[in-house]
Amino acid sequence: MLGAEIVPVNRATRTTGGHTWPAARKLVEFVVALNERQSLSRVLELGSGTGWAGLSIALHTGCAVVM
């Protein structure tokens, strides 16, 4: 194995919590559109993974988001 390159493995990126899933984008689009029709005051995000969806919802709606 001389000359073999050692590549560190980040286990967090190999699990479901280490990714922002395409469904997260759809969820943000849905909640932002819903907020335009009826003003939302709070959002509870369970199983937030990277937290991208909750952070995006908080940014675009002004809702209090709990992750």
C-alpha positions as CSV (number, residue, x, y, z in Angstrom):
1,M,0.0,0.0,0.0
2,L,2.9,2.3,-0.5
3,G,1.8,5.5,-2.2
4,A,-1.9,5.0,-1.3
5,E,-3.7,8.1,-0.4
6,I,-5.4,8.3,2.9
7,V,-8.7,10.1,2.7
8,P,-10.5,11.0,6.0
9,V,-14.1,9.9,6.1
10,N,-16.7,12.3,7.7
11,R,-19.4,9.9,8.9
12,A,-21.9,12.7,9.4
13,T,-22.1,13.3,5.6
14,R,-22.8,9.6,5.0
15,T,-26.0,9.6,7.1
16,T,-29.4,11.0,6.4
17,G,-28.8,14.0,8.7
18,G,-25.8,15.2,6.7
19,H,-27.7,16.2,3.6
20,T,-30.1,18.8,2.5
21,W,-32.8,16.8,0.7
22,P,-34.7,18.0,-2.3
23,A,-37.9,17.7,-0.3
24,A,-36.5,20.4,2.1
25,R,-36.6,22.9,-0.8
26,K,-40.2,21.9,-1.6
27,L,-41.2,22.3,2.1
28,V,-39.7,25.8,2.2
29,E,-41.5,26.8,-1.0
30,F,-44.8,25.4,0.4
31,V,-44.5,27.1,3.8
32,V,-43.5,30.5,2.2
33,A,-46.5,30.3,-0.1
34,L,-48.8,29.3,2.7
35,N,-47.5,32.2,4.8
36,E,-48.4,34.6,2.0
37,R,-52.0,33.4,2.1
38,Q,-52.4,33.2,5.9
39,S,-49.9,34.8,8.2
40,L,-48.0,32.1,10.2
41,S,-46.6,32.9,13.5
42,R,-44.8,29.7,14.5
43,V,-43.2,26.7,12.8
44,L,-42.0,23.5,14.5
45,E,-39.5,21.6,12.4
46,L,-38.8,18.0,13.6
47,G,-35.9,16.0,12.4
48,S,-34.2,19.1,10.9
49,G,-31.1,17.3,9.7
50,T,-28.8,20.2,8.6
51,G,-31.4,22.7,9.7
52,W,-31.5,24.4,6.3
53,A,-35.3,24.2,5.9
54,G,-36.0,25.7,9.3
55,L,-33.5,28.5,8.8
56,S,-34.8,29.3,5.4
57,I,-38.4,29.4,6.6
58,A,-37.4,31.7,9.5
59,L,-35.6,34.0,7.0
60,H,-38.3,34.2,4.4
61,T,-41.4,34.3,6.6
62,G,-40.4,36.0,9.9
63,C,-42.0,33.1,11.8
64,A,-40.6,31.9,15.1
65,V,-39.1,28.6,14.1
66,V,-38.2,25.8,16.6
67,M,-35.9,23.1,15.4
